[in-house]
Amino acid sequence: MTASGVTRSTRRRSRAPRVASVARRAGFNVLAIALGLVSGLIGMTGVMWALGGIVHRIHDLAPSLTLALLVAPAAFGLLGSRRLSIVAMQQTAAVAAAWILAGFLSGRVDGFAAVLAVIVAALAALHPHRRLLWIARPRWPQAVIVAAAAPFVAAYAVREGRFQQIVAPTDPHAADGHYLAMAVTALAILAVATVAALSAESWRLPTWCAALTSISLGIASVEAPRLQGSLGRVGGAAAIVGAMAFGLAAELHGAKANRGSGSPQPRGGIEGPPAIV
């Protein structure tokens, strides 16, 4: 082989990893954008539909909030900085895990859960910082609130899952999977709050996604305490107060950490220079 031939072969070999990296990144971005757009559109449409309903208002609202406030923001967050992208991946995976667990509790296979799980697995495999996805650093004020709320959230999810199994199939709520949807929302809020409490990177995204979803469900429950799926006035008020305390604890802890560091820190860890992985 001539010297020029060797040079061309070497260039092709050196270019191949870059091409593969660009292809992986492109596939990752396309999946993230598609997930964000689809979940956001379905979620916001569902919220509008639920607000105009009466009997099924909370049952329609809860899964729509899950998509609009938990899945869509995380999907678009995947396109952000290194810190934001890592925690957004963790949040997306947490929602998928909650959806699957709710399916087991309800004894009902949910097609959307399967699709979401496949998308999450693909996103995790293509994530540019996938080796950092498993790092955790507890944020104790938030962890305490999550631990205190977990038994009540789990009990609610188990109850709704049980309803999905035992209520007659002719019941419109059971036929439409409404009890499963409520279990999904409860577990998803808890899972995303757990991500926020354990986040080693950006904490603000999962904190306020979980808090706003809980507040929205709490307000709906206080406004309509007798509807199916409602937390009741006491439970709704507790969801609102607990979510506000969760967000406040995160902000105070973040501000204290920033002061203690002696140097300006990225707000919520959302910005900052990308790491080489």
C-alpha positions, 0 to 999 in steps of 0.5 A: 500500500502506498503512503497516500493509501495508508494516510486515507485509511488512517483518516477514515479510521479516525473519523469513524468514532466521530461519526458514531458519536454524532449519530448517537447524539442525533438519535438521542436528541430526536428521541428526547424531542419526540418524547417531550412534544408527544407527552406535553401535547397529550398532557396539556390536552388532557388537562384542558379536557379534565378541567371541563369535566365533572365525574371523571375530572380527577381521574382525567387530570392526574395522568395528564399532569404526569405527562405535562409536568413530570415527563415533558419537562424532563424530556426537554431537560435532556437537551440541556447542560450536562448537569440538567441532562443527567437529572432529567434522565434520572427523572424520566427513568423514575417516572417509567419505573413508577408506571411499571410498578403501578401496573403490577399493583393494578394487575393491568398491563399498560401499553404506554408504560411499555413504550415509555420503558423502551424509550427510556432504555434507548435514551439511557443507552445513548446518553452522552454522560451515561456513566454518571447517571448512577451517582447520588448525593442525598439532600437530607432536608428533602430526603426527610420529607420524602421519607415522611410522605412515602408511607401515605403515598404508597398506601394510596397507590396500593389502594387505587391499584387494588380498586383497579383489580376488584372493581367490576369491568363494567364500571367506567372508571375501571374500564378506562384504567382510572384507578391505575392512572391514579396509582401511576401519578402518586408513585411518579410524584414520589419517585421524582421527589426521590430523584430530587432528594438524591440528586448529585447534579441539578435538583431544581427540575425534579423538585419543582416538577414533583411539587407542582404536580402534587400541588395541582392534584391537591388543589383539585382534591380540595375543590372536589373532595367527593370525586373518585380519586380525590385525596379529600380536603385534608389529604389535598391540603396535606399534598399542597403544604407538603409540596410547598415545604419540599420546594422551600427546603430545597431552595433553602438547602441550595442557598446554604450550600452556595454560601458555604462553598465560598464561590458562586454556584450554578442555580440548582446546578442547572448551568455550568461547564460541560464535563468531559466524559 
